[in-house]
Amino acid sequence: MILRTIEDLKNTFANNGGIMKTAELNNAGYHSRKIHKLLVSGVISKIKTGVYELANEVVPDEIMLMKLFPFAVIYLESALLHYGYTERIPAAWQIAVDKDIAKGQFTIGYPPVEPFYLDCKYLDLGVTVYEINGVKIRIYDKERTICDVLRYVNKLDREVFNAAVQNYIKESEKNISKLAEYAKILRVTKKVKNYFGVWL
């Protein structure tokens, strides 16, 4: 019976991308006393208040990010890494969030995050979604990411910046009209013309 229960619990976690919030556990029939017992016995571990994972199970960082911050968007160098536009792994996951959000929630042990606080009118521009283990991961598309790179040209490492531009130039599926559209909204049209003018 205990074995069956553990198996059910593992399946429940697997169906939720390996991470569950208190409300999700409650809905699956695991209430506070049961959750406490699972924590004490080392079956599950707490990531932060109200968020749990199975002990000794490896959960991809992206899933953890989206479970902790479902409103966030993978941003800048972290997006570049996803698209293969840089080989450099950022020290922390760079995420875009609303500038009016409570800042304290991003102080967590793992995964390390570096939030960028954006005006809400820019937050959803160019958001696309992919899935890992059934969990939707929010990330900016390639064109939005390149516009962000151009906005942060003076803050990015030169090698990272150059690699991003060169890899986008080589990109077989680049969408220059979309790049120009985003550039106008994000006010980097001049920079886009400087680096990609031959296609405009």
PLY file of the C-alpha trace (Angstrom):
ply
format ascii 1.0
element vertex 200
property float x
property float y
property float z
element edge 199
property int vertex1
property int vertex2
end_header
0.00 0.00 0.00
2.84 2.42 0.95
4.68 1.51 -2.26
1.55 2.23 -4.30
1.15 5.59 -2.55
4.77 6.59 -3.30
4.29 5.49 -6.91
1.13 7.59 -7.15
2.96 10.56 -5.67
5.80 10.19 -8.19
3.28 10.06 -11.04
1.51 13.14 -9.68
4.79 15.05 -9.58
5.74 13.79 -13.06
2.40 15.08 -14.41
3.24 18.49 -12.97
6.75 18.76 -14.42
8.43 17.50 -11.22
7.48 20.49 -9.06
4.23 21.10 -7.20
2.74 23.94 -5.21
0.75 23.40 -2.02
-2.56 23.99 -3.83
-1.66 21.38 -6.48
-0.76 18.84 -3.79
-4.01 19.64 -1.96
-6.00 19.06 -5.16
-4.27 15.69 -5.54
-5.35 14.69 -2.04
-2.18 15.57 -0.12
-3.17 17.96 2.65
-0.97 19.75 5.20
-0.48 16.79 7.56
0.41 14.46 4.68
2.76 17.05 3.17
4.48 17.51 6.54
4.89 13.73 6.89
6.41 13.48 3.38
8.85 16.30 4.23
9.91 14.74 7.53
10.39 11.32 5.95
12.51 12.84 3.16
10.21 11.80 0.31
9.77 15.40 -0.83
11.80 18.55 -0.20
10.86 22.21 -0.05
12.23 24.55 -2.72
10.68 27.55 -1.03
7.50 28.20 0.95
4.64 26.43 -0.77
6.74 24.81 -3.52
8.01 21.21 -3.40
9.94 18.64 -5.40
10.58 14.94 -5.00
13.79 14.38 -3.03
16.77 13.25 -5.16
14.97 14.03 -8.43
16.58 16.38 -10.92
14.17 18.96 -12.33
15.27 21.11 -15.31
15.92 24.72 -14.27
13.42 26.06 -16.81
10.60 24.07 -15.20
11.61 25.29 -11.77
11.65 28.88 -13.05
8.18 28.68 -14.56
6.74 26.95 -11.49
8.21 29.61 -9.20
7.58 32.57 -11.53
4.88 31.65 -14.09
4.61 35.33 -15.11
8.32 35.61 -16.05
9.86 35.41 -19.52
13.31 33.96 -20.23
15.33 36.98 -21.30
18.50 38.29 -22.89
21.57 36.03 -22.40
19.46 33.11 -21.14
17.36 33.36 -24.31
20.53 33.63 -26.42
21.80 30.41 -24.85
18.52 28.63 -25.61
18.73 29.64 -29.28
22.40 28.65 -29.55
23.44 32.27 -30.17
26.00 32.15 -27.36
28.00 29.40 -25.69
28.43 31.36 -22.49
26.20 30.26 -19.62
25.01 33.27 -17.59
25.77 33.18 -13.85
22.03 33.49 -13.20
18.85 32.93 -15.20
17.93 36.28 -16.72
14.17 36.79 -16.67
11.90 39.68 -17.63
9.17 40.62 -15.16
6.76 43.50 -14.58
8.51 46.52 -13.05
5.76 46.84 -10.41
6.13 43.29 -9.08
7.26 42.57 -5.50
11.05 42.35 -5.65
11.73 40.15 -2.58
10.42 36.94 -4.15
13.47 36.68 -6.42
15.88 36.14 -3.52
16.05 32.36 -3.68
18.84 29.83 -3.27
18.25 27.92 -6.49
17.99 28.45 -9.37
19.83 31.79 -9.24
17.81 34.48 -11.03
18.57 37.96 -12.31
15.27 39.77 -12.87
14.96 42.64 -15.35
12.04 44.91 -14.49
10.22 46.01 -17.64
7.32 48.32 -18.31
4.20 46.16 -18.74
3.65 47.51 -22.27
6.86 45.77 -23.39
6.50 42.58 -21.34
4.37 40.47 -23.70
5.96 41.64 -26.95
7.47 38.66 -28.76
6.67 36.05 -26.10
6.69 32.50 -27.43
6.22 29.20 -25.63
7.89 25.79 -25.71
7.31 22.79 -23.47
9.44 20.61 -21.21
7.70 17.62 -19.60
4.33 19.23 -20.29
5.27 22.52 -18.60
4.97 25.66 -20.74
8.19 27.71 -20.79
7.82 31.40 -21.70
10.69 32.91 -23.68
11.13 35.81 -26.08
11.40 34.86 -29.74
14.64 35.39 -31.67
13.71 38.79 -33.07
12.69 40.21 -29.69
15.87 38.76 -28.16
18.05 40.46 -30.77
16.29 43.78 -30.12
16.97 43.33 -26.39
20.62 42.60 -27.15
20.81 45.87 -29.10
19.17 47.74 -26.20
21.81 46.37 -23.82
24.75 46.68 -26.20
26.79 48.72 -23.67
26.12 46.33 -20.79
26.74 43.03 -22.56
30.14 41.42 -22.92
31.41 42.30 -26.40
32.04 38.67 -27.28
28.46 37.72 -26.32
27.07 40.67 -28.29
29.09 39.90 -31.43
28.20 36.19 -31.32
24.50 37.04 -30.98
24.54 39.37 -33.99
26.60 37.00 -36.16
24.44 33.99 -35.30
21.25 35.88 -36.09
22.72 36.97 -39.44
23.39 33.27 -40.23
19.90 32.28 -39.03
18.00 30.60 -41.88
14.61 31.37 -40.35
15.14 35.01 -39.40
12.14 37.29 -39.78
13.46 40.72 -40.69
10.03 42.36 -40.95
9.23 41.20 -37.41
12.65 42.46 -36.26
11.89 45.89 -37.76
8.43 45.92 -36.15
9.85 45.13 -32.69
12.69 47.60 -33.19
10.23 50.43 -33.76
8.27 49.59 -30.57
11.47 49.14 -28.50
13.13 52.21 -30.05
16.19 50.49 -31.47
15.42 51.03 -35.17
18.69 52.92 -35.77
20.73 50.10 -34.22
18.86 47.48 -36.23
19.60 49.44 -39.41
23.29 49.67 -38.46
23.67 45.92 -37.97
21.03 44.43 -40.30
20.43 47.24 -42.81
21.32 45.08 -45.80
18.12 43.03 -45.21
15.79 45.93 -44.42
0 1
1 2
2 3
3 4
4 5
5 6
6 7
7 8
8 9
9 10
10 11
11 12
12 13
13 14
14 15
15 16
16 17
17 18
18 19
19 20
20 21
21 22
22 23
23 24
24 25
25 26
26 27
27 28
28 29
29 30
30 31
31 32
32 33
33 34
34 35
35 36
36 37
37 38
38 39
39 40
40 41
41 42
42 43
43 44
44 45
45 46
46 47
47 48
48 49
49 50
50 51
51 52
52 53
53 54
54 55
55 56
56 57
57 58
58 59
59 60
60 61
61 62
62 63
63 64
64 65
65 66
66 67
67 68
68 69
69 70
70 71
71 72
72 73
73 74
74 75
75 76
76 77
77 78
78 79
79 80
80 81
81 82
82 83
83 84
84 85
85 86
86 87
87 88
88 89
89 90
90 91
91 92
92 93
93 94
94 95
95 96
96 97
97 98
98 99
99 100
100 101
101 102
102 103
103 104
104 105
105 106
106 107
107 108
108 109
109 110
110 111
111 112
112 113
113 114
114 115
115 116
116 117
117 118
118 119
119 120
120 121
121 122
122 123
123 124
124 125
125 126
126 127
127 128
128 129
129 130
130 131
131 132
132 133
133 134
134 135
135 136
136 137
137 138
138 139
139 140
140 141
141 142
142 143
143 144
144 145
145 146
146 147
147 148
148 149
149 150
150 151
151 152
152 153
153 154
154 155
155 156
156 157
157 158
158 159
159 160
160 161
161 162
162 163
163 164
164 165
165 166
166 167
167 168
168 169
169 170
170 171
171 172
172 173
173 174
174 175
175 176
176 177
177 178
178 179
179 180
180 181
181 182
182 183
183 184
184 185
185 186
186 187
187 188
188 189
189 190
190 191
191 192
192 193
193 194
194 195
195 196
196 197
197 198
198 199
